[in-house]
Amino acid sequence: MSKLKKIPQFKTEAEERKFWETHDSNDYVDWKQAQRVAMPNLKPSTKTISLRLPEGLLESIKIEANKRDVPYQSLIKAWLAEDVRQHRET
């Protein structure tokens, strides 16, 4: 492989993100030397949102969550994630 380019220093994450959107990492990183890394304590970033639901729908969700012994907000997240996954496969 030819000589790798030097990765520039970035002032912000946004600046770095913009750089990598327009540059091929193969020019900067020898991926054959890469090693797997486990980060067991890394949690995905979350964002709080406000969602208005009809009261009847919310009560039905809470009943379903209670049957499964999970918090209703966790059940909503699981259902949304499953639906998104299924739609991406089609």
C-alpha positions in Angstrom: 0.0 0.0 0.0 1.2 3.5 -0.7 2.1 5.9 2.2 -0.8 6.9 4.3 -1.8 10.5 4.6 -1.7 12.2 8.0 -5.0 12.7 9.7 -5.5 16.4 10.4 -6.1 17.9 13.8 -9.8 18.9 14.3 -11.1 21.7 16.5 -14.6 20.2 16.8 -16.4 17.0 16.2 -18.5 18.8 13.6 -15.3 19.7 11.7 -14.1 16.1 11.9 -17.5 14.7 10.8 -17.5 17.1 7.8 -13.9 15.9 6.9 -14.8 12.2 6.9 -17.9 12.8 4.9 -15.7 13.9 2.0 -12.6 11.8 2.4 -11.9 8.1 2.1 -10.5 6.6 5.3 -8.5 4.1 3.3 -6.2 7.0 2.4 -5.5 7.6 6.1 -5.9 4.3 7.9 -4.3 0.9 7.3 -7.4 -1.2 8.0 -5.4 -4.4 7.7 -3.8 -3.4 11.0 -7.1 -2.7 12.8 -8.1 -4.7 15.8 -11.5 -5.4 17.3 -12.3 -3.4 20.4 -15.1 -4.1 22.9 -16.8 -1.3 24.7 -19.3 -3.0 26.9 -20.3 0.1 28.9 -20.9 2.3 25.9 -24.6 3.3 25.7 -26.3 4.8 22.7 -27.0 8.5 22.9 -30.7 9.2 23.6 -32.8 12.3 23.1 -35.9 13.2 25.0 -39.0 13.9 22.9 -42.5 14.8 23.6 -45.1 12.6 22.0 -48.8 13.3 22.2 -50.9 10.1 22.2 -54.7 9.6 22.6 -55.3 8.6 26.2 -57.0 5.3 25.2 -53.9 4.3 23.1 -51.6 5.1 26.0 -53.7 3.1 28.4 -53.6 0.1 26.0 -49.8 0.4 25.7 -49.5 0.5 29.5 -51.6 -2.7 29.8 -49.5 -4.5 27.2 -46.3 -3.3 29.0 -47.7 -4.5 32.4 -48.4 -8.0 30.8 -44.8 -8.1 29.7 -43.5 -6.7 33.0 -41.6 -3.9 31.3 -41.9 -0.1 31.5 -44.3 1.2 28.9 -41.7 3.6 27.4 -39.3 0.7 26.9 -42.1 -1.2 25.1 -42.8 1.8 22.8 -39.1 2.0 22.0 -38.9 -1.8 21.2 -42.0 -1.6 19.0 -40.6 1.4 17.1 -37.2 -0.2 16.6 -38.8 -3.4 15.3 -41.0 -1.5 12.9 -38.1 0.6 11.6 -36.0 -2.6 11.2 -38.8 -4.3 9.2 -39.4 -1.4 6.9 -35.7 -1.1 6.2 -35.6 -4.8 5.1 -38.4 -4.2 2.6 
